[in-house]
Amino acid sequence: MAKDMHKSKWDNATITKLNVFEQYVNDWLNVTLNYNQDYEAYDTLEIYDLFCGSGFDGTKTERGSPIRILDAVLKRNKKGKTIRIYFNDKDNNKIEELKQIINEKYKNLKSENIELYFSSQDVSNYKIDSKKYYKLIFLDEYGIQHINKIKDFLCNGTDILIFISSGHVRRFLGEDSFQKYFDTTLISKKDFEGKSNYETHRVISNYFKKLFPKSYISPFSLIKDNNNNNGIIFISNHIGM
């Protein structure tokens, strides 16, 4: 069973990941809030945090992605636009804890043109049916079993950030349990031979570039305290990003 990161103190790589994520949210808001189009599809921005957790680490000192999203949104002039934020976690206890934290920490969100939605679903069953143009989706999972959901979520105006354990992909790609999540005509164990930790994550990034050739894709590498290589992949179908 995977370790529950919300019950322990986060390491430096996890905090760096969240700092990068928060900066990306700020950059995304800079672009989307300043885009002026008088169409209904552009009047609302949507942010989806599909592995949101309970809001803080186990010590209750480090802010998780939901709190960072809210902090980034609240300091903005929303220019009459509505921002919908969707928090999902398979563990309903974490959703209930997050609700309590938000109710205590943030007041009058509706007056700030912010709408919150909570759910507790397995991401494999999660559907996004909104017709709004601008969407930011954060997939911060413990493994790699949901990476194929990118194909379902990616459409015009959508930006996706996915956290992935590149070191695990490098180590286990030859096994059937991993190969079912990847198109092995586009990536193989050979691609990782002789690669450094940094280059390992770029192999994953190049795989996504082959998989989604029309999207803008960029990697950010993270080395965990145990020397395991992880990273973030940015996938954008929004030409302004």
C-alpha positions in Angstrom: 0.0 0.0 0.0 1.3 3.5 -0.9 2.3 5.7 1.9 -0.3 8.4 2.7 1.7 11.7 2.2 -0.9 13.7 4.1 -0.1 11.9 7.3 3.6 12.7 7.3 6.0 15.7 7.1 6.7 16.5 3.4 10.2 16.3 2.0 12.0 19.0 0.1 11.0 17.6 -3.3 7.3 17.6 -2.4 7.5 21.2 -1.2 9.4 22.2 -4.4 6.7 20.4 -6.5 4.0 22.4 -4.7 5.9 25.7 -5.1 6.2 25.0 -8.9 2.5 24.1 -9.0 1.5 27.3 -7.2 3.7 29.4 -9.6 2.1 27.7 -12.5 -1.4 28.5 -11.2 -0.4 32.2 -10.9 1.0 32.2 -14.4 -2.2 30.5 -15.7 -4.4 33.1 -14.0 -2.3 35.9 -15.5 -3.2 34.7 -19.0 -6.7 33.5 -18.6 -8.0 36.4 -16.5 -6.6 38.9 -18.9 -8.1 37.2 -22.0 -11.1 39.3 -23.1 -13.7 37.5 -25.2 -17.4 38.3 -24.9 -18.5 34.7 -25.1 -20.2 32.6 -22.5 -17.5 29.9 -22.8 -14.9 32.4 -21.6 -16.7 33.9 -18.6 -15.7 31.1 -16.2 -12.4 29.6 -15.4 -12.2 26.0 -14.0 -9.5 24.4 -11.9 -9.6 20.7 -11.1 -7.5 19.2 -8.3 -8.3 15.5 -8.7 -6.0 14.1 -6.0 -6.5 17.0 -3.6 -5.9 15.5 -0.2 -6.8 17.1 3.0 -5.2 20.5 2.5 -2.0 20.2 4.6 0.8 17.8 5.4 0.8 15.6 8.5 2.3 18.4 10.6 -0.4 20.9 9.5 2.3 23.4 8.6 2.9 22.9 4.8 0.0 24.0 2.5 -1.2 21.4 0.0 -2.5 22.1 -3.5 -6.1 23.1 -2.5 -4.9 25.8 -0.1 -2.4 27.1 -2.7 -5.0 27.2 -5.4 -7.4 29.3 -3.1 -4.5 31.6 -2.0 -3.6 32.2 -5.6 -7.2 32.9 -6.7 -8.1 35.1 -3.8 -5.4 37.7 -4.4 -6.6 38.3 -7.9 -8.8 40.8 -9.5 -11.1 38.4 -11.3 -12.4 41.1 -13.7 -16.0 39.9 -13.4 -15.2 36.3 -14.2 -16.2 33.3 -12.1 -13.7 30.8 -11.0 -14.9 27.2 -10.3 -12.6 25.0 -8.3 -13.3 21.2 -8.2 -11.7 19.3 -5.4 -11.7 15.5 -5.7 -10.1 12.7 -3.6 -11.0 9.1 -3.5 -10.7 9.2 0.3 -13.9 10.9 1.5 -12.4 11.5 5.0 -9.8 13.8 3.3 -12.6 15.7 1.5 -14.5 16.2 4.7 -11.3 17.4 6.5 -10.6 19.8 3.6 -14.2 21.2 3.7 -13.7 21.9 7.4 -10.4 23.7 6.9 -11.8 25.8 4.0 -14.9 26.7 6.1 -12.7 27.9 8.9 -10.0 29.6 6.9 -11.9 31.2 4.0 -15.1 33.2 4.4 -17.4 34.7 1.8 -15.9 32.8 -1.2 -19.1 33.3 -3.1 -18.8 37.1 -2.8 -15.4 36.7 -4.4 -16.9 35.0 -7.5 -15.4 31.6 -6.4 -17.5 28.4 -6.5 -16.3 25.2 -4.9 -17.3 21.7 -5.7 -16.3 18.6 -3.8 -16.4 15.0 -4.8 -14.9 11.6 -3.7 -14.5 9.5 -6.8 -11.9 7.2 -8.3 -10.3 9.3 -11.0 -10.8 6.5 -13.5 -14.5 7.3 -13.3 -14.2 11.1 -13.2 -15.7 13.0 -16.1 -15.5 16.6 -17.1 -18.5 17.7 -19.1 -18.1 21.5 -18.9 -18.3 23.6 -22.0 -16.2 26.3 -20.5 -13.0 27.0 -22.5 -10.3 27.5 -19.9 -9.5 24.5 -17.6 -6.5 23.7 -15.5 -6.3 20.1 -14.3 -3.8 18.9 -11.7 -3.2 15.1 -11.5 -1.0 14.5 -8.4 -1.3 10.8 -8.0 0.9 8.3 -6.1 1.4 6.0 -9.0 1.0 6.0 -12.8 -2.3 4.1 -13.2 -4.3 7.2 -14.2 -2.0 8.8 -16.8 -4.3 7.5 -19.6 -7.0 9.9 -18.4 -5.0 12.7 -20.0 -6.5 11.6 -23.3 -10.0 12.0 -21.9 -9.3 15.4 -20.4 -7.2 17.1 -23.1 -9.1 19.5 -25.3 -8.8 23.0 -26.6 -8.2 25.5 -23.8 -7.1 22.8 -21.3 -3.8 22.7 -19.4 -2.8 19.7 -17.4 -0.1 19.2 -14.8 0.7 15.7 -14.0 3.1 14.5 -11.3 4.8 11.2 -12.2 7.4 9.0 -10.6 9.9 8.8 -13.5 12.2 6.6 -11.5 9.5 3.9 -11.1 8.7 4.0 -14.9 12.4 3.6 -15.7 12.6 0.6 -13.2 9.4 -1.2 -14.0 8.5 -0.4 -17.6 9.5 -3.9 -18.8 6.8 -5.4 -16.5 3.3 -6.2 -17.8 1.8 -4.3 -14.8 3.4 -1.1 -16.1 3.2 -1.6 -19.9 -0.6 -1.5 -19.9 -0.4 2.2 -19.0 2.0 3.1 -21.8 2.2 2.8 -25.6 5.3 0.7 -25.8 5.8 1.5 -29.5 6.7 5.0 -28.3 8.8 4.2 -25.2 10.9 1.3 -24.0 13.5 0.3 -21.3 16.2 1.1 -23.9 15.3 4.7 -23.9 16.5 5.0 -20.3 19.9 3.3 -20.7 22.7 5.5 -19.6 20.4 8.4 -18.6 20.9 10.6 -15.6 18.1 11.4 -13.2 17.4 14.6 -15.0 17.5 12.9 -18.4 15.2 10.1 -17.1 12.3 12.6 -16.6 13.0 14.1 -20.1 12.5 10.6 -21.6 9.0 10.6 -20.0 8.4 14.1 -21.4 9.5 13.0 -24.9 7.0 10.2 -24.6 4.2 12.6 -24.0 5.4 14.8 -26.9 5.0 11.8 -29.2 1.6 10.9 -27.7 0.3 14.5 -28.0 2.3 16.1 -30.9 0.0 19.1 -31.1 0.3 20.1 -27.5 2.9 22.2 -25.7 4.8 19.9 -23.3 7.5 20.8 -20.8 9.1 18.8 -17.9 10.3 19.8 -14.4 12.5 17.2 -12.6 12.5 16.6 -8.8 14.9 14.4 -6.9 13.4 13.0 -3.7 15.4 12.7 -0.5 15.7 9.0 -1.1 17.2 9.8 -4.6 14.2 8.6 -6.4 13.5 10.6 -9.6 10.0 12.3 -9.9 8.8 15.2 -11.8 6.0 17.3 -13.3 4.9 17.3 -16.9 3.1 20.4 -18.2 0.7 19.6 -21.1 -1.0 22.6 -22.7 -3.6 22.9 -25.4 -3.9 26.6 -24.9 -1.8 28.6 -27.3 -1.4 31.6 -24.9 0.5 29.6 -22.3 
